[in-house]
Amino acid sequence: MLVVVVGIVAAIGVPLLLETVNAWSFTSRFQDNAVSQSIEAMNRLSREIRRLKNDASVTTATQTQFSFTDLTSTAITFDQLGNLLRRNTDGLVDIDNVSPLAFTYYNDSGTTITTPLVSPNNTNIRRVTVSFSVLAGSNKLNFQFQVRPQNLRRLNEKFK
């Protein structure tokens, strides 16, 4: 009798257990993919912002958009369209469900700049913080990093 009861419980329980494990595995892979794509997007944003050409090459610096010319004189704009993180008009890597993309700008003294100077003036931006969130299934993953463009001189370096 005991063997029959254990057999019935196993026949019902094992498929449910396997279904739960498969669902967890799928969710885990989906989240891992979202994290790796977000890290790739962060690396690309960071790398390209660091290659900003000079103090006069920033053309737009708002909370939701950052446009500049890089060392090869290529115009680059990072922004968000709906849930898509974009570089110029193309999606940045294979990442979607981004919300919200935000840029914060800092001057020489580390103070936040609410209205940065942009071209044709020399910009007062010295560091840029980029933040965004990615929805991976039911999980919201937050990403934030800070970049110091290599060709933006500090105020006291301009007089050397």
Secondary structure as UniProt FT lines:
FT   HELIX           2..50
FT   TURN            55..56
FT   STRAND          58..61
FT   STRAND          66..70
FT   TURN            71..72
FT   STRAND          75..81
FT   TURN            82..83
FT   STRAND          84..87
FT   TURN            88..89
FT   STRAND          90..91
FT   TURN            93..94
FT   STRAND          98..106
FT   TURN            108..109
FT   STRAND          112..113
FT   TURN            119..120
FT   STRAND          127..136
FT   TURN            137..138
FT   STRAND          139..147
FT   TURN            150..151
FT   HELIX           155..157
FT   TURN            158..159
//
